[in-house]
Structures are given as structure tokens and as C-alpha cells.
């Protein structure tokens, strides 16, 4: 998760929402990525990490792999985890607004779907949450300070 936090911090430096993800198989990091959604709405860290891992393994089927991500995946990313057959998801902090792995929805463990993955949450939760909170505080501060003052 510390590597995912490093990726998330890189996204924040670029001005993107600080989410970092990596795909691990048999103790080996296959891929790592950070959010790039400021330029592409589908370029979430999880999607980018899954794509890189699939390219490396030359297969869409990532059964046996684990995805580590700093923030609970959204519905799009949770769907991608199911479709890629990820075996285990490990995430840092929950996402009360868009979390689809236990908070608002539980797509990755939905028995109606053809694949489910194990989930572990709360890994380095405070560090992950602090990174998100400080990013959005800074962003709100920049917006407030750049707004024209009312007369």
C-alpha cells in the first residue's frame, strides 16, 4: 500500500485526484498507476494498473492477482475488477460518495455476477484518507482564493 500511496502522491503533484493503484501477483508488482482522470474520465488508477498488467501478461484474465488501491473503487473500477477476474482487492480508505466495494454498493462481491473477489479494507486507512482530505482542502482553498470578490 505504501507504493500505491507514492503513486497517489504523484497524481496530486500533477493536480489530479490522489489515487494510486498497483497489481501484484505472487508477491511481484506487475504494474502501478495513478489517476489521470483530469484528461480522460476513464483513466482511473485502477483501470490503468489493470491495463498495464494485462498487457504484461498478454491476457485479460488476471485471476491470482491482487489490486492494491488507496481509495475504495468506484462502480466503473469495481466492474473492471470483476471483468478482469482479480482475486483480491485491498484498499485504504472508503469512499462515501462513490464506493462500490462495500460502502454504497458491493459490486465485487455481488453473487449475481460471474466472479467475485476477496476484499480487505482499511490498510493504511488514515494515510490514504489524509492524502485525499489535504488535496481537496488545497483545491477548495485555491478556488476560494481565485474567485472574484463580491462588492
C-alpha positions, 0 to 999 in steps of 0.5 A: 500500500505504501507504493500505491500511496507514492503513486497517489502522491504523484497524481496530486503533484500533477493536480489530479485526484490522489489515487494510486493503484498497483497489481501484484501477483505472487508477491511481484508488482506487475504494474502501478498507476495513478489517476489521470482522470483530469484528461480522460474520465476513464483513466482511473488508477485502477483501470490503468494498473489493470491495463498495464498488467494485462498487457504484461501478461498478454491476457485479460484474465488476471485471476491470482492477482491482487489490486492494491488501491488507496481509495475504495473503487468506484462502480466503473473500477469495481466492474473492471475488477470483476471483468478482469477476474482479480482475486483480491482487492485491498484498499485504504480508505472508503469512499462515501460518495462513490464506493462500490466495494462495500460502502454504497454498493458491493459490486465485487462481491455481488453473487449475481455476477460471474466472479467475485473477489476477496476484499480487505479494507482499511490498510493504511486507512488514515494515510490514504484518507489524509492524502485525499482530505489535504488535496481537496482542502488545497483545491477548495482553498485555491478556488476560494482564493481565485474567485472574484470578490463580491462588492 
